[in-house]
Structures are given as C-alpha cells and as structure tokens.
Amino acid sequence: MSSSGDSSTKSHEHPKGSCPMTGKTYDFCPRQAGDVRSPCPALNALANHGYLPRDGKNIGVWGLVRALKNGYHLSTMLSCILSFSAMLLLGQYRSLSLSDLARHNMIEHNASLVHRDDNNGAEYAPTRVDKKLLAALCAEGGKTLPNKITLEDAARIRVKREAQCGKLDGLHAEIARGEIVIAIGVLGGKDAAKNGVNISALHEWMQHERLPVGWKPDHTQGLYQTYKMAKYVRERMRELGTQQPSNEPSQSSKAIGDQY
C-alpha cells in the first residue's frame, strides 16, 4: 500500500481463493465475507468495482479523492471537499474504512432514502439497502418525466421521508440533499439537472451497489453544478413543506430548465 493509502488493487478473500476480478480493469465483484461497506451505495460501488480497496479497508484521503474522480468523474474540487470533509467529520485523519461511515449521526443520518433509521441506540447504523424503501423511492419517480427521477421528484421524496422520520439538523439535511443530487447528476448525465436519471439505472446502482450496465460518465460533475442542483432541491422542499399534496408539477418545477 502506498503512503497515501491508495490500495484499490488490493485483493479480498473468496472462499476458494483470491478475487478473480483483481487485476482486471474495474470489473464488478460483490462484497465477500470479511469485506466492510458503508451506508453509501456510491462508495460501496467504487469498492465493488475496485476503484477503492475491494475489502473496503484502510482508505487514505487521496485514495478516496482518486476513486471519486476516476469512478464518477467528479471534479477535483468536489472530490477533495467530499473526501476531506468525511475525514474531518469522522475525526480520522490518516485513513478510514467504509464501515466507519456507518457511525450514527456523524455523516450517516436518519431519514435516509434507502436505509432504515438507527433507532436502537447502536453506534453503527445499517449498511444494507432496505428493499422496501428502495421500491418506495423508485415509485416516486416518473411523476415529472416518464421513467425518470428528477430534482423535483427528489425534493418531494425528501420531504416525505423527513415527514416520516423527523426533520434533520442543518448539516445532515445538506448531506441528505447532496447524496441524491450527486446520484442524479452523475448517473443522469450532463443534462440530469433538467432530465433526471433513469429509474432503472438508479435502482440497479442502489440495490446491487454496481455501476449500471453500459453506463459511462459523459461529463465532469463539478462543485458549482452540484450546488445549483442542491439549492433547487432545498428551495422546492421548503415550498412543498408549506403546500397541500398535489400531483401537478409546480411552477418552479416547470421552470427548472431556465436555471440550467
């Protein structure tokens, strides 16, 4: 392992020996016994494809930066902000394992779109995607554009989850919005701010923690673009929180194309 903590080529254990995917260029292999994962499907997918250590352990900050850039084409600035912020919030300045991200109410939070709340007082929250919550998430799509989850849908979904689980504090509310915004922005392509992401692609990515078949990044997801998308979701959440439920797109959602 290098001094930066980059061990993305490190093997993990299989019942019958070493990983058959090690040495191949970012081929998918699901977690094995002894591997650790986080509550974040994005990072888990990077480990399952070998952009991060396949065992999910001993990840240095620069290894995390490189994985976000190479796997999802996040900009250097956005990758650095996410990586260094994770280290800072966890209080781990040399390295982390993906399982560290499950420490409750550090980065992980209640009202997740696809994970059950940690209501039993445990230090570590669940890391497995809840299939019922994932199905509920996907069922909210298609109401703005057919077969898509858009930023408008994301705002509505977040309002519903926080109504179910309780409102988040300011920091975790920003984290929660950022998670779905980056997912839409990366997987949906360069026009995702207007057109959203295919429901099937988001479902595959979250359920199997695998990059969607045939997907390749077609743009660099930058800090300013992500900020604008998150700002839109935040403002729509505020509006939706004061409105009666409606199936009609709001004037704000109709005008979203004017913002991008």
Secondary structure, DSSP 8 states (H G I E B T S, - for coil): --TT---TT---EETTEE-TTTTSSS------TT----S-HHHHHHHHTTSS-TT---B-HHHHHHHHHHHH-B-HHHHHHHHHHHHHHHT-SS-B-GGGGGBBTTTB-SS-SSS----S--SB---S--HHHHHHHHHTTTSSSTTEE-HHHHHHHHHHHHHHH----HHHHHHHHHHHHHHHHHHT-TTHHHH-EEHHHHHHHHHH-S--TT----S-B-HHHHHHHHHHHHHHHHHHTTS---SS--HHHHTGGGG-
